[in-house]
Each structure stands twice: as C-alpha cells, then as structure tokens.
C-alpha cells in the first residue's frame, strides 16, 4: 500500500513538472479569439467569426494557426513573440485601420501569457 501511495505521489509530481515545462515560450498552446469583422493578419484576411489559435515552431519561426470554428478553414501566420513585464491580466488586440477601412491586426495578447504576438 505504501508503495502505491509513493508511486501516486511521484506520478503527480512528474505530471506537474511536464505540464509546467510544456510551454517555454510563455504562451498558451491553444486559445480562442473572436473577430466581429474581417481582419487582416499577415497576408491573410480572416472572415469574422470564432477561431481556435494553436502555436507551433517551424525552425526558428513561430507560427500561429487560426482554425475557424465550425469550418475547415485554417489561416497560418508567422509572428514574433515579445516578452511582457508580467503575465497579461486581460486579452488585448492592437489594430490599425487602413484608408480602405480594413482592420489589420498588429499585436495580440492573451490573458495569462507572458509574451505578446507581434505581426
């Protein structure tokens, strides 16, 4: 019985260590975002809607994949991670509105992350 208790504690410890080290970039592996209007991100225009955002590395490049909820559309965009002074306490998006009235996403901060995405 003592052996199983020790085994359980060790499994819990190693699981916590693995979860803590899963993301060394300071960002959530997956997050959700909703755009009320079409938004240009990089070279793509994302239609208004809900998206699941997943992160990956391709060599030295950080890639954000915007998966449109309920659709098969995926938009992949390269971005740069910039460290924040502290964990973000709220979601934030910084846009530019062009002369053609097009919203262009420049920065994205996800609550709880310690880095922001710059496009």
Backbone as CSV, one residue per row, in Angstrom:
resi,resn,N_x,N_y,N_z,CA_x,CA_y,CA_z,C_x,C_y,C_z
1,UNK,0.826,-1.194,0.000,0.000,0.000,0.000,0.868,1.256,0.000
2,UNK,1.908,1.244,0.804,2.826,2.373,0.878,3.487,2.604,-0.476
3,UNK,3.812,1.522,-1.175,4.438,1.604,-2.500,3.524,2.325,-3.488
4,UNK,2.232,1.982,-3.490,1.292,2.606,-4.420,1.078,4.083,-4.099
5,UNK,1.083,4.414,-2.823,0.943,5.815,-2.426,2.155,6.607,-2.919
6,UNK,3.346,6.067,-2.736,4.566,6.724,-3.204,4.564,6.837,-4.725
7,UNK,4.136,5.787,-5.396,4.048,5.807,-6.852,3.069,6.890,-7.321
8,UNK,1.939,7.006,-6.650,0.951,8.035,-6.991,1.496,9.441,-6.810
9,UNK,2.208,9.663,-5.718,2.809,10.980,-5.461,3.852,11.303,-6.518
10,UNK,4.668,10.322,-6.876,5.693,10.538,-7.906,5.060,10.836,-9.263
11,UNK,4.008,10.113,-9.621,3.320,10.371,-10.884,2.724,11.774,-10.913
12,UNK,2.134,12.187,-9.811,1.568,13.528,-9.718,2.667,14.581,-9.864
13,UNK,3.793,14.375,-9.206,4.920,15.310,-9.279,5.441,15.423,-10.707
14,UNK,5.675,14.287,-11.359,6.212,14.325,-12.723,5.197,14.880,-13.723
15,UNK,3.916,14.639,-13.485,2.889,15.219,-14.348,2.880,16.741,-14.225
16,UNK,3.001,17.239,-13.005,3.040,18.692,-12.788,4.280,19.299,-13.436
17,UNK,5.401,18.612,-13.337,6.639,19.099,-13.957,6.503,19.136,-15.478
18,UNK,5.908,18.118,-16.042,5.731,18.059,-17.500,4.790,19.164,-17.961
19,UNK,3.724,19.395,-17.231,2.773,20.448,-17.613,3.416,21.816,-17.512
20,UNK,4.232,22.024,-16.489,4.889,23.315,-16.317,5.916,23.569,-17.404
21,UNK,6.548,22.530,-17.903,7.596,22.731,-18.895,7.101,22.599,-20.329
22,UNK,5.815,22.332,-20.525,5.280,22.160,-21.869,5.464,23.400,-22.716
23,UNK,5.359,24.577,-22.118,5.408,25.792,-22.889,6.490,26.715,-22.355
24,UNK,7.616,26.709,-22.992,8.739,27.536,-22.575,8.672,28.925,-23.205
25,UNK,7.702,29.143,-24.114,7.593,30.428,-24.797,6.767,31.432,-24.001
26,UNK,6.114,30.990,-22.943,5.309,31.898,-22.139,3.923,32.142,-22.685
27,UNK,3.439,31.236,-23.538,2.125,31.408,-24.155,1.315,30.130,-24.008
28,UNK,0.003,30.275,-24.092,-0.874,29.103,-24.099,-0.682,28.348,-25.407
29,UNK,-0.740,27.047,-25.347,-0.624,26.234,-26.559,-1.836,26.430,-27.462
30,UNK,-2.969,26.708,-26.835,-4.214,26.886,-27.583,-5.032,27.969,-26.898
31,UNK,-5.629,28.831,-27.695,-6.506,29.857,-27.152,-7.639,30.108,-28.144
32,UNK,-8.602,30.907,-27.737,-9.753,31.223,-28.596,-9.827,32.726,-28.778
33,UNK,-10.251,33.117,-29.971,-10.420,34.536,-30.267,-11.622,34.682,-31.190
34,UNK,-12.325,35.795,-31.039,-13.471,36.097,-31.900,-13.228,37.434,-32.573
35,UNK,-13.411,37.456,-33.880,-13.338,38.700,-34.642,-14.749,39.060,-35.062
36,UNK,-15.183,40.285,-34.733,-16.527,40.750,-35.082,-16.627,41.184,-36.538
37,UNK,-15.501,41.530,-37.117,-15.438,41.953,-38.525,-14.245,41.244,-39.166
38,UNK,-14.167,41.223,-40.488,-12.981,40.638,-41.130,-11.718,41.378,-40.680
39,UNK,-10.626,40.614,-40.510,-9.373,41.180,-40.009,-8.222,40.645,-40.844
40,UNK,-7.327,41.534,-41.252,-6.111,41.099,-41.941,-5.070,40.746,-40.886
41,UNK,-4.536,39.531,-41.019,-3.453,39.077,-40.155,-2.358,38.583,-41.094
42,UNK,-1.236,39.278,-41.125,-0.204,38.943,-42.097,-0.745,39.209,-43.491
43,UNK,-0.641,38.238,-44.365,-1.122,38.411,-45.741,-2.546,37.880,-45.939
44,UNK,-3.141,37.304,-44.891,-4.484,36.721,-45.000,-5.543,37.630,-44.382
45,UNK,-6.730,37.600,-44.966,-7.882,38.265,-44.372,-8.755,37.175,-43.759
46,UNK,-8.908,37.226,-42.440,-9.729,36.250,-41.733,-11.159,36.756,-41.662
47,UNK,-12.122,35.953,-42.108,-13.526,36.367,-42.006,-13.931,36.518,-40.542
48,UNK,-14.944,37.329,-40.303,-15.475,37.463,-38.953,-15.881,36.084,-38.441
49,UNK,-15.670,35.834,-37.154,-16.052,34.552,-36.570,-15.170,34.168,-35.413
50,UNK,-15.406,32.973,-34.898,-14.625,32.437,-33.778,-13.501,31.565,-34.313
51,UNK,-12.345,31.653,-33.634,-11.180,30.892,-34.051,-10.525,30.236,-32.843
52,UNK,-9.995,29.041,-33.076,-9.105,28.396,-32.120,-7.702,28.650,-32.657
53,UNK,-6.849,29.198,-31.812,-5.494,29.541,-32.230,-4.528,28.543,-31.610
54,UNK,-3.726,27.918,-32.459,-2.709,26.967,-31.999,-1.346,27.462,-32.446
55,UNK,-0.342,27.125,-31.661,1.009,27.613,-31.912,1.933,26.469,-32.284
56,UNK,2.890,26.771,-33.135,3.913,25.782,-33.475,5.186,26.521,-33.869
57,UNK,6.255,25.791,-33.898,7.529,26.334,-34.353,7.907,25.606,-35.630
58,UNK,8.324,26.375,-36.626,8.849,25.812,-37.868,10.251,26.363,-38.006
59,UNK,11.216,25.566,-37.527,12.587,26.059,-37.457,12.649,27.163,-36.422
60,UNK,13.089,28.337,-36.825,13.179,29.491,-35.923,11.895,30.319,-35.917
61,UNK,10.949,29.994,-36.796,9.735,30.797,-36.944,8.613,30.309,-36.037
62,UNK,7.970,31.265,-35.355,6.785,30.965,-34.562,5.576,31.152,-35.467
63,UNK,4.748,30.144,-35.558,3.585,30.153,-36.441,2.313,30.064,-35.603
64,UNK,1.354,30.939,-35.911,0.033,30.872,-35.292,-0.934,30.363,-36.349
65,UNK,-1.659,29.313,-36.012,-2.657,28.754,-36.924,-4.032,29.098,-36.381
66,UNK,-4.799,29.870,-37.149,-6.149,30.270,-36.789,-7.110,29.282,-37.437
67,UNK,-7.726,28.414,-36.618,-8.687,27.402,-37.092,-10.085,27.974,-36.891
68,UNK,-10.805,28.202,-37.970,-12.144,28.773,-37.868,-13.102,27.718,-37.309
69,UNK,-13.779,28.055,-36.222,-14.691,27.131,-35.553,-15.860,26.810,-36.482
70,UNK,-16.127,25.520,-36.629,-17.240,25.069,-37.452,-16.939,25.018,-38.937
71,UNK,-15.727,25.348,-39.306,-15.319,25.330,-40.717,-13.978,24.616,-40.822
72,UNK,-13.590,24.297,-42.024,-12.299,23.638,-42.233,-11.195,24.633,-42.568
73,UNK,-11.517,25.917,-42.517,-10.543,26.948,-42.867,-9.474,27.076,-41.789
74,UNK,-8.213,27.123,-42.222,-7.091,27.358,-41.327,-6.204,28.413,-41.975
75,UNK,-5.874,29.439,-41.208,-5.004,30.505,-41.676,-3.743,30.479,-40.827
76,UNK,-2.590,30.274,-41.451,-1.318,30.209,-40.730,-0.538,31.496,-40.963
77,UNK,-0.058,32.080,-39.862,0.608,33.367,-39.920,1.870,33.321,-39.064
78,UNK,2.952,33.849,-39.601,4.207,33.967,-38.846,4.114,35.192,-37.948
79,UNK,4.600,35.052,-36.716,4.628,36.198,-35.818,5.885,36.157,-34.963
80,UNK,6.111,37.244,-34.268,7.254,37.359,-33.360,6.733,37.429,-31.942
81,UNK,7.353,36.687,-31.034,6.983,36.748,-29.625,7.840,37.802,-28.942
82,UNK,7.191,38.679,-28.172,7.877,39.718,-27.425,7.491,39.552,-25.963
83,UNK,8.491,39.412,-25.102,8.239,39.187,-23.676,7.515,40.373,-23.048
84,UNK,6.588,40.058,-22.152,5.886,41.076,-21.371,6.549,41.186,-19.999
85,UNK,6.364,42.316,-19.329,6.935,42.514,-17.993,6.312,41.586,-16.958
86,UNK,5.030,41.255,-17.172,4.307,40.380,-16.246,3.240,39.640,-17.027
87,UNK,2.594,38.674,-16.377,1.503,37.939,-17.022,0.381,38.902,-17.404
88,UNK,-0.139,38.714,-18.596,-1.238,39.559,-19.057,-2.484,39.276,-18.244
89,UNK,-3.131,40.321,-17.751,-4.335,40.124,-16.941,-5.615,40.214,-17.767
90,UNK,-5.474,40.499,-19.082,-6.651,40.509,-19.960,-6.214,40.320,-21.409
91,UNK,-7.162,39.885,-22.242,-6.905,39.782,-23.675,-6.830,41.186,-24.259
92,UNK,-5.979,41.333,-25.257,-5.869,42.640,-25.905,-5.438,42.454,-27.351
93,UNK,-6.037,43.220,-28.238,-5.660,43.206,-29.648,-5.416,44.642,-30.090
94,UNK,-4.321,44.854,-30.822,-3.984,46.183,-31.329,-4.134,46.134,-32.844
95,UNK,-5.004,47.007,-33.359,-5.307,47.042,-34.787,-4.894,48.378,-35.386
96,UNK,-4.711,48.357,-36.685,-4.609,49.574,-37.481,-5.786,49.521,-38.447
97,UNK,-6.413,50.643,-38.689,-7.481,50.713,-39.683,-6.918,51.482,-40.871
98,UNK,-6.866,50.833,-42.025,-6.276,51.443,-43.212,-7.243,52.442,-43.848
99,UNK,-6.744,53.148,-44.839,-7.577,54.121,-45.549,-8.740,53.439,-46.271
100,UNK,-8.604,52.131,-46.529,-9.682,51.361,-47.164,-10.628,50.766,-46.116
101,UNK,-10.488,51.230,-44.872,-11.312,50.779,-43.749,-11.117,49.293,-43.433
102,UNK,-9.918,48.794,-43.677,-9.581,47.398,-43.381,-8.854,47.339,-42.029
103,UNK,-9.306,46.436,-41.164,-8.640,46.246,-39.869,-7.444,45.318,-40.061
104,UNK,-6.289,45.756,-39.570,-5.058,44.971,-39.660,-4.578,44.711,-38.234
105,UNK,-4.454,43.440,-37.878,-4.001,43.071,-36.544,-2.487,43.214,-36.455
106,UNK,-2.011,44.016,-35.481,-0.574,44.210,-35.286,-0.042,43.466,-34.071
107,UNK,-0.840,43.405,-33.002,-0.413,42.738,-31.773,-1.588,41.985,-31.165
108,UNK,-1.267,40.869,-30.536,-2.285,40.077,-29.847,-1.705,39.610,-28.523
109,UNK,-2.427,39.904,-27.452,-2.037,39.472,-26.105,-3.166,38.610,-25.565
110,UNK,-2.813,37.444,-25.044,-3.791,36.519,-24.473,-3.616,36.510,-22.957
111,UNK,-4.725,36.652,-22.259,-4.718,36.668,-20.791,-3.950,35.458,-20.250
112,UNK,-3.036,35.713,-19.326,-2.266,34.649,-18.697,-0.930,34.391,-19.366
113,UNK,-0.720,34.927,-20.568,0.550,34.738,-21.267,1.596,35.726,-20.748
114,UNK,2.861,35.390,-20.927,3.948,36.286,-20.546,4.682,36.801,-21.768
115,UNK,4.086,36.615,-22.944,4.632,37.157,-24.192,3.467,37.580,-25.074
116,UNK,3.715,38.582,-25.908,2.697,39.016,-26.865,3.131,38.626,-28.265
117,UNK,2.144,38.541,-29.164,2.387,38.197,-30.556,2.393,39.478,-31.373
118,UNK,3.442,39.696,-32.130,3.549,40.875,-32.989,3.608,40.412,-34.433
119,UNK,2.720,40.986,-35.259,2.623,40.600,-36.661,3.231,41.660,-37.561
